[in-house]
Amino acid sequence: MYAIRAAISVDKNTEEDILKATKEMMQSLMQENELKKEDLVSIITTTTDDLTKVYPGKALREIGYNLTPILCMQEMKVENSSQKMIRLLVHVDGRKDKSQVKHQYLKKAKKLRPDLVE
């Protein structure tokens, strides 16, 4: 088993923006890592405390991740940290060298891990 990280910023605290961003991030993660839904073991989502309109898990269910366990949590509050961020930690059934995993940091989230952004 291995894990893939992803993060994306959201413009506004609306259900529409949160769902759209979550779907974009998950689709990018799946496409860039050439994964199928059946490959996933579980998904952990977090949001910053300023995103309160909907769970990111709803977006994942809407795009077909109905059999994958999903846990939604609030990100730890840290002074001067990024705002309006959604993060994913996806556990994958399989073996892949860590150097080959393509973590996805989209929009303003690119600044979170510039070392992993191409």
C-alpha positions as CSV (number, residue, x, y, z in Angstrom):
1,M,0.0,0.0,0.0
2,Y,1.1,3.6,-0.6
3,A,-0.3,7.0,-0.1
4,I,-0.9,10.1,-2.3
5,R,-1.4,13.6,-1.1
6,A,-3.4,16.4,-2.8
7,A,-4.5,19.9,-1.9
8,I,-6.5,22.7,-3.6
9,S,-7.5,26.2,-2.7
10,V,-11.2,27.3,-2.8
11,D,-12.2,30.8,-3.7
12,K,-15.4,31.0,-1.6
13,N,-17.0,29.1,1.2
14,T,-19.9,27.8,-0.9
15,E,-21.1,24.3,-1.5
16,E,-20.6,24.7,-5.2
17,D,-17.0,25.9,-4.9
18,I,-16.1,23.2,-2.4
19,L,-17.7,20.4,-4.4
20,K,-16.1,21.6,-7.7
21,A,-12.6,21.9,-6.2
22,T,-12.8,18.5,-4.5
23,K,-13.8,16.8,-7.8
24,E,-11.1,18.7,-9.7
25,M,-8.4,17.6,-7.2
26,M,-9.5,14.0,-7.1
27,Q,-9.8,13.7,-10.9
28,S,-6.3,15.1,-11.3
29,L,-4.9,12.7,-8.7
30,M,-6.4,9.7,-10.3
31,Q,-5.5,10.7,-13.8
32,E,-1.9,11.7,-13.1
33,N,-1.3,8.5,-11.1
34,E,-3.1,6.3,-13.7
35,L,-5.4,4.8,-11.0
36,K,-8.8,3.2,-11.1
37,K,-11.4,3.5,-8.3
38,E,-10.9,-0.2,-7.4
39,D,-7.2,0.7,-6.5
40,L,-8.2,2.9,-3.6
41,V,-8.3,1.6,0.0
42,S,-9.5,4.8,1.8
43,I,-9.6,8.5,1.5
44,I,-9.0,11.1,4.3
45,T,-10.1,14.7,3.6
46,T,-9.4,17.8,5.6
47,T,-10.6,21.3,5.2
48,T,-9.4,24.5,6.9
49,D,-11.9,25.8,9.5
50,D,-13.2,28.5,7.1
51,L,-14.8,25.9,4.8
52,T,-18.1,25.0,6.5
53,K,-20.8,24.6,3.8
54,V,-20.3,20.9,2.8
55,Y,-18.1,17.9,3.4
56,P,-15.6,17.2,0.6
57,G,-16.8,13.5,0.9
58,K,-20.0,14.5,-0.8
59,A,-18.2,15.5,-3.9
60,L,-16.3,12.2,-3.9
61,R,-19.5,10.2,-3.6
62,E,-21.0,12.2,-6.5
63,I,-18.2,11.1,-8.8
64,G,-18.6,7.5,-7.8
65,Y,-16.4,6.7,-4.8
66,N,-19.3,4.9,-3.1
67,L,-17.4,1.8,-2.0
68,T,-14.3,3.6,-0.7
69,P,-14.3,4.6,3.0
70,I,-14.0,8.3,3.3
71,L,-13.3,10.3,6.4
72,C,-13.8,14.1,6.6
73,M,-12.0,16.1,9.2
74,Q,-11.1,19.7,10.0
75,E,-7.5,20.8,9.6
76,M,-5.6,21.8,12.7
77,K,-5.8,25.6,13.2
78,V,-2.3,27.1,13.0
79,E,-1.4,30.8,13.1
80,N,-0.8,32.4,9.7
81,S,-1.6,29.2,7.9
82,S,-3.3,28.9,4.5
83,Q,-7.0,29.6,4.3
84,K,-9.8,27.9,2.2
85,M,-7.8,24.7,1.6
86,I,-9.0,21.2,1.0
87,R,-6.5,18.3,1.4
88,L,-6.7,14.7,0.5
89,L,-4.7,11.7,1.7
90,V,-5.5,8.7,-0.5
91,H,-4.4,5.2,0.4
92,V,-3.8,3.0,-2.7
93,D,-3.6,-0.8,-2.9
94,G,-0.4,-1.6,-4.7
95,R,3.3,-1.0,-4.8
96,K,4.9,2.1,-6.3
97,D,8.2,3.7,-5.5
98,K,7.7,7.0,-3.6
99,S,9.6,8.9,-6.2
100,Q,7.0,7.9,-8.9
101,V,4.0,9.1,-6.9
102,K,2.5,12.3,-8.4
103,H,1.1,14.3,-5.5
104,Q,-1.3,17.0,-6.7
105,Y,-1.1,20.6,-5.4
106,L,-3.4,22.8,-7.3
107,K,-4.1,26.5,-7.5
108,K,-2.9,28.4,-4.3
109,A,-2.0,25.0,-2.7
110,K,1.1,24.9,-4.9
111,K,2.8,27.0,-2.2
112,L,2.2,24.3,0.4
113,R,4.7,21.9,-1.2
114,P,6.7,23.6,-4.0
115,D,9.2,20.8,-3.8
116,L,6.5,18.4,-5.2
117,V,5.0,20.7,-7.8
118,E,6.3,20.3,-11.4
